[in-house]
């Protein structure tokens, strides 16, 4: 870990400890200290590290740990604060550090560092809040097979950034809930590559809390929840985000998505679709796999979707079946994105590529706050790896605890 | 090996292993109905362990938090739901206090009612 990262980690832990153990104040300030940790073992029999394309196209096999500590403080009826520090594949990261200033249920101002409102999954991104060890592919942040080929999902979750958001919720009687959010944030960046072709997610998710780029990204979300009865509800939402990611503010990205979730009793059915349309710097045609098309040659689109059904079988055992995938269309940069790697640039993707995955998962609670997770995943790719395989299997076995 | 098989079998049948909510099993039908609302709504975004193992046994605190959760996007927690959820948490807090040997006639345990802002949005 860099000295900057270590310093940040020490500061975060110290601040959280001080906040959590401060004596109660006279105005009944409310504090809630929570956390979670997940240890997961990913077994990939096909040894993708040995057969994947050269470069960063490997898979995180073996053990990975995701952990988080969160402090929520209700300072008054109208002001609250949240600080959440995570430790995972990127080292320490400040997932949340924001204040909510609420005038009414319908009008709340959020300022600080947070994941802006987008899609339905991000609310459940903590591993204690979903039944699988990994995330749906559109929100994948490095756990997928051949991750380097795809450079993560459509919108790797969580996606903390600095900015401000106005949001609110309004109930219409007892049967409908309307949510909205609009925000301006720092957004995704790549100010390290000479010819940016994609986000620098390493930079965005490491302690990188200042930028010389003054132009923010903007986005919004609206969702409607309808209650059909005492034991069922349905949420339909739409989200969008737009910004530029290069230092010269020329290269745009737009992410839009739609989501639908149904709950009937304890059965949940969820589906989401996202697409990211992004421009690339084509001023150096030599880094691209294909000749630059005169029209539309400077952009790619990455689509992603998932459908999942979650069903408790007993008080302790849940089963989840999920189908998800991504489809990418557009030119392919053979340069390594995000710099910092000496690996040779090479991408096995073609102009149109896809990946599909089917997952069957079980989650078994041995205590309220502790559960084991197991899943088997069948992966199918539109292209063969260096061993000629277009399909692979992976197995997850993990344990997650929360408090 | 036989013990492991028995553990798995009983867990799969739901009649052994970790009973998730033993406090609820012996509760009255009305309390179970409140628990059902609590379980249905609160499990939408997080495990029930979060509230149940939080150690909170103060109705005022619960009012604040249920109001906060109700404001979460897509929570589906209506004003009517929040009354049932608070009723369950009130009973649950009494049980927790008894187990800890704390007084149950504390001012912290008042009659459950939603926070004023909870009904304001309806």
Interface residues (C-beta under 8 A of the other chain):
Chain A: X28 X30 X32 X34 X74 X77 X80 X102 X104 X105 X106 X108 X117 X120 X123 X124 X126 X128 X129 X167 X169 X170 X171 X173 X174 X175 X177 X179 X181 X221 X223 X225 X227 X230 X231 X233 X235 X237 X261 X263 X265 X266 X268 X313 X314 X315 X316 X317 X364 X365 X366 X367 X368 X369 X371 X402 X403
Chain B: X11 X12 X13 X14 X17 X18 X19 X20 X21 X36 X37 X39 X40 X43 X44 X45 X46 X47 X48 X49 X50 X52 X53 X54 X60 X61 X64 X65 X68 X71 X72 X73 X74 X75 X76 X78 X79 X80 X81 X117 X120 X121 X122
